Amino acid sequence: MRKFTLLALALVLPALHLLNGQNTPDKLAPYYPTPQLVVDKMLQLGGLKAGETMFDLGSGDGRIVIMAAQKYKAKGIGVEYDESLATQSEARIKTLGLSNTARIIHGDLLAQNYESADLITVYLLPVGNGLVTPILDKQLKKGARVVAHDFEFSAWKPTRTLDIDDDGEGRSHRLYLYQR
Ligand SMILES: C[S@@+](CC[C@H](N)C(=O)[O-])C[C@H]1O[C@@H](n2cnc3c(N)ncnc32)[C@H](O)[C@@H]1O
């Protein structure tokens, strides 16, 4: 059901993209949070190490950035254009005392600079991955990794894929690792 809903949106969103005004960021995926078990697997698969910098593109409630800072001792940066999600996740970061190592940029993920990234995580629809591909191709440094949840980057060949058969709620997931 989850994949059906996301795939239906994958068909509709490119049409919305054409209708979109100049000042509104493209909606590259609806808000659909990654289960915590899968968040952990994404960061493990991406080989995130203490002190490294990671970005979550479309960070939702900030859960990936928060786990990156809290458990992996990395510097986590989320980019989220939905104002309420950005405010809520920034408040949670503050409450958890993680403001030194985690933050949220309230803005369009297609308009940021990712040159400092060691790891990028994404849970975007295929159209979103397609739009972000040339940006990452241009900006990512050698050795940087990208982990995509459920939807691959069609222009790139994954170094590894990981299937998660049960996320604790009976749903399956596939992760894709790409390395520069
Ligand atoms: C499927 S959710 C993933 C949330 C989070 N990364 C996770 O895995 O739990 C996708 C998120 O991308 C955000 N988003 C979509 N288009 C965006 C854009 N152009 N710029 C910034 N955020 C965007 C949505 O608001 C949503 O929160």
The ligand as an SDF file (V2000), in Angstrom:
LIG
                    3D

 27 29  0  0  0  0  0  0  0  0999 V2000
    9.4400   10.9450    2.1580 C   0  0  0  0  0  0  0  0  0  0  0  0
    9.7400   12.3570    3.2310 S   0  0  0  0  0  0  0  0  0  0  0  0
   11.2620   11.8430    4.0060 C   0  0  0  0  0  0  0  0  0  0  0  0
   11.5160   12.5140    5.3530 C   0  0  0  0  0  0  0  0  0  0  0  0
   12.8120   12.0640    6.0360 C   0  0  0  0  0  0  0  0  0  0  0  0
   13.9570   12.2530    5.1580 N   0  0  0  0  0  0  0  0  0  0  0  0
   12.7240   10.6330    6.4270 C   0  0  0  0  0  0  0  0  0  0  0  0
   13.2860    9.7970    5.6930 O   0  0  0  0  0  0  0  0  0  0  0  0
   12.0740   10.3300    7.4540 O   0  0  0  0  0  0  0  0  0  0  0  0
   10.2960   13.6000    2.0550 C   0  0  0  0  0  0  0  0  0  0  0  0
   10.4670   14.9890    2.6220 C   0  0  0  0  0  0  0  0  0  0  0  0
   11.0010   15.8460    1.6100 O   0  0  0  0  0  0  0  0  0  0  0  0
   10.4490   17.1450    1.7690 C   0  0  0  0  0  0  0  0  0  0  0  0
   10.6160   17.8580    0.5020 N   0  0  0  0  0  0  0  0  0  0  0  0
   10.0190   17.5970   -0.6840 C   0  0  0  0  0  0  0  0  0  0  0  0
   10.4510   18.4490   -1.6420 N   0  0  0  0  0  0  0  0  0  0  0  0
   11.3760   19.2730   -1.0530 C   0  0  0  0  0  0  0  0  0  0  0  0
   12.1900   20.3490   -1.5280 C   0  0  0  0  0  0  0  0  0  0  0  0
   12.1510   20.7710   -2.7960 N   0  0  0  0  0  0  0  0  0  0  0  0
   13.0380   20.9370   -0.6430 N   0  0  0  0  0  0  0  0  0  0  0  0
   13.0970   20.5320    0.6710 C   0  0  0  0  0  0  0  0  0  0  0  0
   12.3320   19.5280    1.1690 N   0  0  0  0  0  0  0  0  0  0  0  0
   11.4930   18.8890    0.3170 C   0  0  0  0  0  0  0  0  0  0  0  0
    9.0040   16.8500    2.1530 C   0  0  0  0  0  0  0  0  0  0  0  0
    8.3810   17.9730    2.7640 O   0  0  0  0  0  0  0  0  0  0  0  0
    9.1800   15.6520    3.0870 C   0  0  0  0  0  0  0  0  0  0  0  0
    9.3350   16.0710    4.4320 O   0  0  0  0  0  0  0  0  0  0  0  0
  1  2  1  0
  2  3  1  0
  2 10  1  0
  3  4  1  0
  4  5  1  0
  5  6  1  0
  5  7  1  0
  7  8  2  0
  7  9  1  0
 10 11  1  0
 11 12  1  0
 11 26  1  0
 12 13  1  0
 13 14  1  0
 13 24  1  0
 14 15  1  0
 14 23  1  0
 15 16  2  0
 16 17  1  0
 17 18  1  0
 17 23  2  0
 18 19  1  0
 18 20  2  0
 20 21  1  0
 21 22  2  0
 22 23  1  0
 24 25  1  0
 24 26  1  0
 26 27  1  0
M  CHG  2   2   1   9  -1
M  END
$$$$
